[in-house]
């Protein structure tokens, strides 16, 4: 079985989906966005969340390729944004603390609390 980083780098998607995910990941906030994507409840550790997101995204990719009527482009982009955001989160965790594996970073996710907070969400325009 491949490790998490090699699976993430081997991921190939159409250019439009990849660009959308990269742009969306810039404003990704784990505490705000991950519950919406994975379902509400306690947040999983970063490596665990990335694996769950990869499984969900793989199902969406299969639906896209088969041309299923239930395929949602918006949901697919949301999953890719969360996956890119979690990958960046793991990258920052491992580089900031010198950890060598994603598993070690997942076990120590509470240390990530020292990273800058999520970008503020702007209020909707007044009608």
C-alpha positions in Angstrom: 0.0 0.0 0.0 1.2 3.5 -0.8 1.7 6.0 1.8 -0.5 9.1 2.0 1.9 11.5 0.3 2.6 9.3 -2.7 -1.2 8.7 -3.1 -1.8 12.5 -3.1 1.0 13.2 -5.6 -0.3 10.4 -7.9 -3.8 11.9 -7.9 -4.6 13.1 -11.5 -7.7 15.1 -12.2 -8.8 17.4 -15.1 -7.1 20.8 -15.1 -10.3 22.7 -14.2 -10.9 20.6 -11.1 -7.3 20.9 -10.0 -7.2 24.7 -10.5 -10.5 25.1 -8.6 -9.2 23.0 -5.7 -5.9 25.0 -5.5 -7.8 28.3 -5.5 -10.3 27.1 -2.9 -7.6 25.6 -0.7 -6.2 29.1 -0.1 -9.2 30.0 2.0 -9.7 26.5 3.5 -10.3 26.4 7.2 -10.2 23.0 8.8 -12.5 23.8 11.7 -15.1 25.5 9.5 -15.0 23.5 6.3 -14.2 19.9 7.3 -17.4 19.2 9.3 -19.4 20.3 6.3 -17.6 17.9 4.0 -17.2 14.9 6.2 -20.2 15.3 8.4 -20.6 16.9 11.8 -18.9 15.4 14.9 -15.4 15.4 16.3 -12.8 16.3 13.7 -10.6 13.4 12.7 -6.8 13.7 12.8 -5.3 15.2 9.7 -4.0 12.0 8.1 -7.3 10.2 8.9 -9.3 13.0 7.4 -7.2 13.0 4.2 -7.7 9.3 3.8 -11.5 9.7 4.3 -11.5 12.5 1.8 -9.5 10.5 -0.7 -12.1 7.6 -0.5 -15.0 10.0 -1.0 -13.3 11.8 -3.8 -12.5 8.5 -5.6 -16.2 7.7 -5.6 -17.0 11.1 -7.0 -14.3 10.7 -9.7 -15.8 7.3 -10.7 -19.3 8.9 -10.9 -17.9 11.7 -13.1 -16.2 9.2 -15.4 -19.3 7.1 -15.8 -21.4 10.2 -16.4 -23.9 9.4 -13.7 -26.9 11.7 -13.2 -26.2 12.0 -9.5 -22.7 13.4 -10.0 -22.3 16.8 -8.4 -19.5 19.0 -9.7 -19.9 21.3 -6.7 -19.5 18.4 -4.2 -16.5 17.1 -6.2 -14.8 20.5 -6.0 -15.6 20.8 -2.3 -13.9 17.4 -1.7 -10.9 18.4 -3.7 -10.6 21.7 -1.8 -10.8 19.9 1.5 -8.2 17.3 0.3 -5.8 20.0 -0.9 -6.3 21.9 2.4 -5.7 18.8 4.5 -2.6 18.0 2.5 -1.2 21.5 3.1 -2.1 21.2 6.7 -0.2 17.9 7.0 2.7 19.5 5.1 2.9 22.4 7.6 2.6 20.0 10.5 5.5 17.8 9.3 7.8 20.6 8.2 7.2 22.7 11.4 8.0 19.9 13.8 10.5 17.8 11.8 8.2 14.8 11.7 9.0 12.2 9.1 5.7 10.5 8.5 2.0 11.6 8.1 1.1 9.0 10.8 3.2 10.8 13.3 1.6 14.1 12.4 -1.8 12.7 12.7 -1.1 11.6 16.3 0.0 15.0 17.3 -2.6 17.2 15.5 -3.2 19.3 18.6 0.2 20.9 18.0 -1.2 22.5 14.9 -3.2 24.9 17.0 -0.2 27.2 16.9 -0.8 27.9 13.2 -2.5 31.1 12.2 -6.3 31.1 12.6 -8.7 30.6 9.7 -9.3 33.6 7.4 -12.3 35.6 8.6 -15.6 34.9 6.8 -17.0 38.1 5.5 -20.7 38.9 6.2 -23.1 38.6 3.2 -23.9 41.9 1.6 -27.0 43.8 2.9 -30.0 43.6 0.7 
